[in-house]
């Protein structure tokens, strides 16, 4: 009988070298570093992103979260921040994924899909061939002030499971994950990875006790 797969964990909204080290000690295999966003938590300066990314040892992945929608903006951000992964939190509107790959060889591309209904499945199938992974989150791009992550809301996991079953790239699951529901999230969706922020924080700070409980539930 095949052993159950333990998802990788990405801890997002890292705000200091100390938080990065705490997340890695707990077992994180990826860290999320949030650049300027229209809304949501965890935004830090690009200078601090670069400092944290430079302090992280391999093989830990460092994700630059960007709301940029044109390749020029995204490429320039990555060159300033020097992360090994770029997480596109909005749809690419100018340029192509091929342009990004040509300009950033060796940098992984992760596209966020904000799961809201059947259209999210169609979007995922369209985008997946061009990126290294999809991250399924609970934002809303249609609002006047866009929500591009960090909402703390759970979306419809049945749609996320269908996306996971039909695309050929790894899936990260985000949106309202916390120690109390992560086991059910793993059972329902079967993701490659989990992405968390608010569920392991207290008063905006990374809470090592919550982080420990989260990892304990993931490893069950």
N, C-alpha and C positions, 0 to 999 in steps of 0.2 A: 504493500500500500504506500502510495506517495505521501511524503510528509507535507503538512500544510505549509503554505508559503507565508513568511512573515514580511509584511510590507516595509519598504524603506520609509523613513520619516524625515520630512523637511520642516524645520522650525522657522517660521517666517517672522518678519518684523524685528529682526535682530537690530539692536540699537547701540551695541558697544562690543569691543573686543572681549570683555568679560562675559557678556551674554553669549557670544559665539562659543567661548570655551565651555561654558556651562551646558549649552545645548549639545556640543560634541561629547562631553563627558557622559551625558545621559544616554547617548546612542544615536544622535542625529547623523544622517548621512548627507544632508543638504541644509543650507542656510539661505533664508530669503532676506534680501537687502532692498528696502523700498525707496525708490527715488520719487521725485515729485509726482503727486497724484491729485486728481480733482477732489477726492474725499477719502476718508478711511484712515486707519492708524498706521503708525510705524515709520512715517516718512523721516529720512535722515539725509544729510547733505551728501553730494557725490564724493567729496573729499573723505568723509567718514566711511562711506561704502568702500572706497579704494583702500583705506587703512585696514578695515576689517578683512576684506578679501585677501590682502597681502599677508595677513596673520594666520590664515586658515591652511592647515597642511593637507596635502593630497592623502587619500582620494576623496575628501569631502568636497561636494559641489557647492559653489557660490552662485546664487541666482540674483541677477540684477532685475528687479521688477520695474518695468517701464510702461508708461501710458502713451509713449510715442507711437504714432501711426504712419510715419514715413521712414524709409530706410536710412536716410541721412542722419536724422535725429538719433535713431537707435544705434547706429554705428558709432557716432561721435560719443554717445553716452558710454558705450561699452569700452571704448578706447580710454576714456577718462577713468572708468571704474575698475577695469581689468578683472572682471569676473569671468568664470569659465562657462557660465550659462546665462542666457538672456530669456527672461519670462515676459512674453508679450501679453499685457493685461487687457489690451483692446485689439480690435481688428486692424490688420495691416491695410492701409488705404492708399499709400503711394509707394511704388516699388514692389519687389517680390521677395519671397523667401530665398530664391536663388541668388538675388543680389546680396542679401545678408550673409549667406554662406560664402560667397566669393570674397566678401570684404572681411569676414571674421572666421577664417579657417580654424578648425579645432574648437570653436565655441558652440555649445549645444543650444538649440532653439526649442523652447517650450511655449506653446500657444494656450492661453486661457480660453476656455469656453464657459460662458455664463449660462448655466443650465436653466432654461425657462419653459421648455416644451419640445414638441416634435422637431421644430426648426433647429434645435441644438444638436440633434442627431445628424441632420443633414449637413450642418456646418462642420461637425466633427469629421464626417466622412470625406468632406471636401478638403479640409485642411491637413488631416493626418499624414498623407503621403509626403508632405513637404517639411515636416518637423520631426524632432526626436522624441517628443512626448506631448501629450495633452494634459492640461490641468483643469479639472471640472470644478467650477466655483459657483457662488450664489450671488453674483453682482447683478447690476441692471444698467445696461448701456443706453437705454432709451430715456433716462431721466435727464432733466436740464443740467443737474450736477451729477455726472455719471458715478455709479458705484462700480468700482473695478476690483473689489476684493475687500477683505477684512470686515465683512458685514456681521459675522457671528451667526449667520442664518444657515439652517440646513435646507437643501433643495430636495427635489424628488429623486431619491436614490434609484428608483426603478429605471429612470431614464439614463442615469449614469451607468447602471449595469448594462443596459442595451448598447450604449456607446462602447463600453469596455469590450463587449462581446464581438462588436462589428469592426473595430479599427485594429490596425496591425502594429500600433506603437504603444508604449507603456502609458498608463493612465495614473495621474495623481488625483486624489479626491480631496477637496477642500470645502470649507463652509460649515461653521458651527461644530467642528469636531472637538470633543472633550473626553476626559477619562470615562465618563458615564455612558457615552454612546459609541465609542470607537469600535468596540467589539461587534456591535450590530452593523456598523458601517462596513467593516471588513467582510462580515458574512453576506450582507446584501449585495455589495458591489464587487468585491474581490479585486481591489485596485493594486497596482504595482507599488504605489506610494501614497502616503498621507501627508497633507499639508495643514499645519495648524498655527494659530496665532493667539487669538483671544482666549481660547480654552485652557491655555497654560500660563495665563498672566493674572496678576493681582495688582490693581491700581496702576496698570500700564507696564508693570515690570515683570520680567520672566520669573515665574514662581517655580523654584526647583522641586518643591514638594508635589505640585500639580504635574510637572513634567515627569517626575519619577512614577507617579500613578498612571499617567498616560502610557508610558513605555511598558509598564507592568501589564497593562491590559492588552497592548499590542502583541506582547510575547506569549500570551496565554495560548 
